[in-house]
Amino acid sequence: MSFLKNIIRNAIGDGVSKGIRDAVSSAAEKIVAPKAEEYANKVADSLDNAAGEVNAATAASADEKKSGFSSLEESLNRLSRSAEKYAATLEKAAATQEDLNKMWNEKIPDFPVWCFGGTDFWFDDNSNDSGTYYVFNADNAPQEGLELYIALLKQNGFVRKYASADEVLYKDLGGEYLLFGCTDAFGTAPVMSVYMGRTKDRSEIEC
């Protein structure tokens, strides 16, 4: 990896960390890190290619200086636009995540915070006498994100209600239970809808 790519990759890594630092646990970081690194490398490759064009332009012969400087300027402009676009995207994502963190801590603080993508988030309150229940909705959330979140729940002590499927998970708190359900999570795609709840009703976790 070139020196420029190292700089870019480190900068992107810092940005990703800033966006999710307050949102996830160390367990989540282990899951998110490989995906973040993969994305950072893709961005770094793109910007490194632009830098390669800069080097090629500056190595042009004297007869090609005029053309070379033109290519140099264009390459620098592309590099600048790419960096600005990424920074703006990251800033928006971090702001959206921060808003979600606030809602999350108010409604379902016992669950790991969702940090696996989406452009808009909201909760539907389905609480009743049996417990506190919310449907969490994430617009444009990816299927891969749900799979990562399920893995995160399992790392945080959630287990399957049904032996052969992850569609309902629960965590025994000792007299109370946390419930997670993702049956037909993408039935209203592009919105992902999953339910999360807290109850003392043991029948909720019994098959």
N, C-alpha and C positions, 0 to 999 in steps of 0.2 A: 504494500500500500504506500503510495507516495506521501511526501510531507504534507502537500495540500490536502489530500484526502484525510490524513490524520487530524488536521486542524478542523476540517469540515465535520468529520465524524464526531469529534469531541464536542463541538459546538451544538450539534444536533442532539447528542446524548444529554448534554446539560439542559437543553430545552425540553426534552421529553421528561427528564427528571423533575424539572420545575412544574410541568403541567400536572404530574400525578403524585408528587411528593407527599402531599397531605391527604391523598385519596386512597392509597393502598397500603397494605401491610407488607412485611418482608416476604411473605408467601406469594403475594401477588407479583412482587417485583421479579421473583424467579421465573414466573410465567410470562410476564410482559417483556422482560429484557431481550430474549432472543428475537421477538417480533420487532421490537424497537431497533435493535442492532441491524436486522435485515433491511428495514426501511432506511435507516441512516446510511447504510452502505450503498443502497440504490441512488439516494440523493447525491452522495459523495461521488459515485461513478459519473453521474451526469455532469456535475460541476467540474470534476477532474478532466473530463473530455474537453470542456470549454477551455480549461487552462492549457491543455495540450495544444489547442489551436492557437492560443496566445504565444506559446513557445515557438510553434512553427512559423507564425507571422514574424516574430522578431528575428528569426534566422534567415529570412529571405535575402536574396542578393541585392546589391545596390540598385540594379535596374528594376527591382521589384519592390523598392521601399515604399513607394506610394501605395501600391496595392496591399503591401504588408501592413502598413499602418491602418489602412481601412479595415483589414481583417482583424487586427488587434483591437481596434475600437469596438467592432461588432461583437467580438468574443467577450470583451470586458462588459459590454452592455448586457449580453445574454447572462453572463455570470451574475451581474448585479440584479437583473430582473428575477432570476431563479432564487437568489438568496432572499430578496424582498418578499417574493410570493410565499416562500416557505415560512418566513418569519411571521407573516400576516396570518397564515393558516394555523400555525402553532399558537399564536396569541389568541386567536378566536377559540381554538379547541380548549386552551387552558381556561379561558373565561367561562366557557360553557361547562367545563368540568367543575369549576369553582361554584357555579350556581347549583349544579346537581349535588355537590357535597353538602350544601346548606339544607336543601330539601331532604336529602337522605338522612342526615343527622337528626332532623326533626321527626321523621316518620319511621324509619327502620334502622336505627343506629346499631342494632345487633348483627346486621349483615355486612359483609365486605362491600365497599362502595364499587358500583359498576364503573369501569374505566376502559371498556373495550369497544368504544366507537358508538356513533350515533350523532344526529344533528339536532335533535330536540328531545327533551325528556319531561315526563309528567307522571303523576300518581293518581289512581282512582281509589278512593277509600271504600272498602267493602267490609269494614269492621262490624261485628255483631256481638251478641251476648257470650259467644264462645271464645272470642279473642279479638286481637287487632290484626286486620288483614288489608293489604294493599296490592293493587295491580300496578306493576311498574311498566311503563311504556317507553320505548326508545325508537324514535323514528330513524330509519335507515341503519339500524344496527346490523352487523354482519353475523351470519350463522357461526363463523369461526369465533366471534366474540362470545357468543353464548356457550360454546364448547369450552372456551378458556375460563369463563365465569364458573361453570360447573366444576371444572378442575380446581379452581380456587376455593369453592365451597367445601370440596372434599378435603383439601388441605387444612381447612379450618374446622374439621370435625364433623361435617355433614355426612350422612350415610343414606343409602337407598332405602326407600320404603318397599319397593318391589325389587326382588333379587336380580331381575334381568334388564332393568331399565333405569335411566337417570331422570325420568320425567317428574318424579316426586322425591325430594330429598328432605331429611329432617335432622335436627340436632337436639339431643336430650340435654337440657340444662339442669335436670334434677327437679322434677315436679312441673316444669314448663318445657315447651317444645317450640323450636323455630322450624317453620315449614317453607319449602321452596317448591314451586311447581312450574313446569314449562311445557305442559301438554298443549300441542298446537300453538306453540309460541309465535309462529309466523303465519298464522291463519288469516291475519289481516295485513300481510306484507304490503308496503315496506316497513310497517310498524311491528316491532317485536313486543309482545306482551307476556309477562311472567308474573306469578303471584308470590308474595312473601307474607308470612304471618307469624304471630306468636300466640300460643294458646296453652291452656292447662288440660285441654280435652285429649286424653290419651288415645281415644278412638281415631283421632286424626292420623296417627302414625301406625295403626294396626291394619294389617291386610284383611 
